[in-house]
């Protein structure tokens, strides 16, 4: 069983390197990257169904290495240049689409399913207050370490011209905001990480930069997050400020 777990972790790490190559000409062979993305989509659709995410009482058996690689690889797959078809020239976009189709929908659906299962059930009061049924828990183990990198990938997924990516990213952002508020009640750390993430997207990214339309679509989705709460809630204004801050940073 241990060998199987190690093999699974190594496999996911290998795919992670394939979709986020650090070697030359890994960033140039678009058709090769498209094939790698297609492989990721197939194996991850299987992993989401069979891989084990423990219940809260058995959280110590959570395979953090596997699932962190899974989440990061999923985010890199949906945001890679060959998946973001709108940012390719017409010939390249047609070639990549013929290989994978719009792979973003399948991968985002799998990510949303796994992310939800990583959250811990919340109390009835919290469920009614924030419109969430599972939050925090194992999700926090995925976010720990490299927060700005995680958020830059998450925000970039939200700026895809794909409805499933937009919905999944918005839901994950809301879960993180709610979990952060429950644990700390202070928005400063979250805002700082978000600023660093946005800087990575718009000033350090080498593949492509989201268009104004893509930015505004995600901003509009973030601004709608506050509608999940009662406007008379004592922290409504604070969380609304955070979602508005993320939208217009």
Phi, psi and omega in degrees: 000318178298321179296321179297319180295316179297320179296319179297317180296316179297320180298314181294320178297324178295315177296325178300318178291327180292320182273348178227064188292141176253006183249158175261135009257042183306328181274358185256330184276088186296319181294325178293318178295323178297319177295320177298317178297320179298321178295319178300314182300319181292312183289328181286328176296329176284317183298320181298327181281325189248337183290147189268124170245113189289155173289167183307322183289348178237032184299334182291349178264006180294128179276084185298318183300316181295310187287330176292318176296322179300311183295312181296319180294322177298314180297319180290329179292313183287340181255359181294159184300322183284343175273326179279074190303329183293344182260007177259157173291166190302317182292313181295320180297318179295319180295313180294321179294323178295332180279315190242344193069197174273090187291343186299324182297312182298315183291320180294322178297317178295320179296316180299318180296313181294317181300316181298319180291336178285337179287153177266146177302143181253167178291163179298323179297315179294323179299315180290325185288318186248359182060044175229149176246340176218131183201157178069222178061235182288340177302324183293331178291333177285323184281335185294132180081123180068038185301317183294325177294316178300313183291325179297320177293319180295314179295324180292325175297322179292345181255023172273152175274064182210122187297323181292319176298316181298314181294315182297314180298318180296317179296320180293320177299317180297316178301318181293317178299314181295314180299317180297318181293317180298319184282320190237328181068015183228122185279355190300309183300319181295320180293320180298317179295325181291321178298315179298321181294316180294325176298318179300320183292314191263346183234344182242349183290135183257343184275302182196160178243134179304146179281163177305322179297316180294321178297314183291327176299316180290320178300317179297320179295320178295322181293338178278351182299323185294342180291349179284349182249159173291129182296341180270358179297142185297336180251011179303312183297324181294313180288327176295320178298320181295317180292323177292323179297317178296322184292328187240016177296000000 
